[in-house]
Amino acid sequence: MWHSATARLSLGFVALAILCLGLADLSITAHDPWHELLRLVKGLVQPDVSAVDALGVALLRTLAFAFVGVGLGAAAGFLLALVFRSRLVRSLCAFVRAIHELFWALIFLQFFGLHPLTGVLAIALPYAGVFAKVFAEILEETDPLPERVLPSGSGRLSTLAFTRLHEAWPHLVSYTSYRLECGLRSSAVLGFVGMPTLGFYLESAFAQGHYDTVGALLLLFYALIATLRLWVRPWLVPVYLAVAPFCLGSGLPIVWSNVSRFFTEDIVPAPLRQGEGLSGLAGWLGDLLANQALPGIWHTLVLTQIALVLTGMLALVLYPLVSRHFFQRHSFQRRSALADDHHTNGHRSGDGLPGTRLPHLLGHGLLVVLRSTPEYLLAFILLQLWGPSMLPAVVALAIHNGGIIGHLVGRRSNEIRLRPDAPRGLSRYAYELTPRLYGPFLALLFYRWEIIMRETAILGILGITTLGFYVDSAIQEIRFDRAMVLILITALLNIGVDALARHLRARLRLRHTANCEP
């Protein structure tokens, strides 16, 4: 329900976003954006799969990187979850998950090169931190009573297996399935930094203006995500995990001398390598902060604030598309109350108007597309259409995250029981459902805040002047010491935003559970 503190905080975030609008570059600089958009739509309507060289190999590599990366991340995350009470483990997990997969890929590229290990570790490392946090929360939320009734001499592993793990297993499997979907998105995006996945071919097709090929790749990716539950069966997962490592390809060989040089020379700050001491280091850090870090932090914060509020607004608009309270003739309560009458009359409970199910299916399909499209991929497409500015990044972040939150809030609305005489239409939305859903909605929005911040930073690789822009520039200039400092600042910024979000959720008593993803 609505509370004064919640209302004040919401209005404060909106006011801050409006202020940031005046500070952001949201211009469209492309010569003829509508022409490019029409070409892209035409490519989606008339895709050309035959124009893609080695499409099967690209699809196979995308799946292989996802399965191996997520599998390793889940295994490591589960082990870390068992000792997650340790402050050191929590801090380590917070650090590794605060760095985006593409940043990890850029780091590993410097010493592993285009070897499959680069893509696997880029997914597995941050995912391990995420899995550890979420698995620990799921295990903590299980009923402690079975554990108390076990004999006093029961071993730790036996206790875990027969009490908490048994109860938590469905939730662990459900969340791992969701992370596999995320892993497919991450795997595809790794192609933008040179890994042989779908993103590599998508970027090449855009660069050549082959929009029919772009359409084919996008439709193939959506089909892959949409049919995930059909081909990822529990009994098939071990088979996929066993086969996937052999489908990664060989890539280029690792030059181990590059690995040692990276850690002993490349990432050591230049003043220390040149013997200038702490005074030289202070000047070097001051110059880096003034000319790159602070401008990057500022633009990252501005873009994040706008995208966060726009995400919330979009989610509130979209959630009715998957709510059965708006697209069926009878609400759940009405159908329950009339169940006997329906049975007596010989027709099924819940039959609505013939056309009411179609909008619900279309709305669900729209949200699947929105939440399945990676922010980086969508921002890349919009940059090609609109030109370089913050606008493509803001829209991409809002569309993806708004689709996720809208889906979750809509699914939550289906659990609400309305009275038989509840109002319909806009009144039902404004006075019956949205006030009840606003607390969970706000909790989800704050949960996505740190994720939006992390994505905002990485979008700098596309030319938007967030922290990722300066990280990519430093790597292009072979100044890995500068890049590592900027990546560390990015991680600390994400950790700070995550801590602030958790503080706000606790202060407003917003209910937030580990299993909150679709």
Steps between C-alpha positions, in 0.01 A plus 500: 500500500594865468693659788622856539868395516461289186322783318766755599781272391330426166440870430858577599634246249275640227607859577866398490448326165334814357800702616733249333306535173627856474859380549494206258571489128183343356527623144442300180794565270441246222437648156181303428406284802152412368647360180740280698215388728288401201791301360535315830125425514514375143790274597294356786205441267717352221798337676773328300658214692698379199715814503662411833822304466537218752174586676479153652850536644415840650185359659691200633772723649237725662338200668834346600634815670170545683481143633864476605509851652172464689583144607834604651344810654219298659739238642737761644209713623343208686826425682542868589138515620582243767756740654324823403479612863871581481556873448796423273288274277217754482743779409671286235167402343378861506816610319498238223129543422535881496718474188310437177569191288632715215750669733619157610524398134711808420732413789540134404550592135823678592676182613287205377422657163217356289513171685175336618620544859444875460128461430444226756665689787333828399164334566594262783676748728228765548230233490671318788463815710133531407426133560674509839284791620169367371561137598595613853177703524291206377659263751450750782128533420433127541319369806758435780273256687610177320860582585419527870345153525798314352722300739778701659776298331383563143773621268487840336458364147226256607318777683518726198391230254198378696370832636572834334619369164202270457254786559699759303576277200203610280590866557869435428409325174255775404755775555773306317265467202451875499877558518541270199277739306722786622805295400369468145464879483850549642645243264345671197630841612855364538510497121535878508849464648609234252373168637342279227137532616188654346600854601809484278292426191237755599759777525649398165158501331422849634837631387428375146140628500352151457179554695340181371786311662456706818131406502583132460748507789260685731209266423725199552608637839140565607401150392787358703386681814126441446543123458743462790256297710433265212857386439655549845353203684639394841611160368677666204698756704779254597534407133527865397757570772708199394493587128531881526876518581576315178298754298690809612754478218875529533547872437850641505763344726576664835837673519590442864768768497221754439325375814803555722579837339143621555513441875862604556526799264190606306267571793768656720447880496743674262665719769591191702638321192710805420629541855330833571379388843190603692518865396481404134220256579296773670527727196414212267190412703396867523518539123305177446229604744462855368501424127339156477360350821294797624348586158427129450339468845289811439366382165443149640295637790297735279419230247420248774256734675307576181494133397390389850195729510408427138528128578255541788253697291517248218454206739186657648360545149592148387399279790126493407600321177572182697243550775190282470298764684487706180469243221242251622129536534493374857753570768642216707253568780205513265593169343552345840163625622322371191688172472201290606273679256750449218528133583122463509461665162760267350765746387851571620577744777673813384373511143516863403408697196633340183740786430623563853775238495669636187602838654636315803713273278619793291590696813689205643685458171593868493647483851693185410663688210573808714660312787683256272682771305833582669544870582834509321354348184200735501720805567727396213202480264358836614841665461506390137154654452525822707869577520726541807338652809360384835154447350563149357645389834209641703239340274683166486535481879137600558360254246691198630463566872145632463408176325648293783333696782172528308496121458570439870246756624236365261564148623474626859165666418359160405534395866272782618138409568256778417152528644213409263386863463850637434511782241625435149725669249704802608340509847608142564854589392528824699308420818495121543820349364777760469482616865529138617783424258699818553708365790618186314546712187726743684699214654561353154596841361756552776628147437555587132664835589848351540450293184402810302809678637723211391346494152527879471874482560558227240300686233793743487673247274250608232623861520275643774721689746432289809779323690510222240601753233815590691573135582478405133710800397772406750506142371519621138797716599660198675485681836380205703598664827250779437235253384531291818466805726188611309350150519567499876320835531209357301478203738509723809229723352277197439560368851408841641175519303412143603557590867283813464222299336507241778486781759196654332323164476560436869397851602173479307450136609466392140469124467775362283574133450787325332284326246378821338609446141281361221 
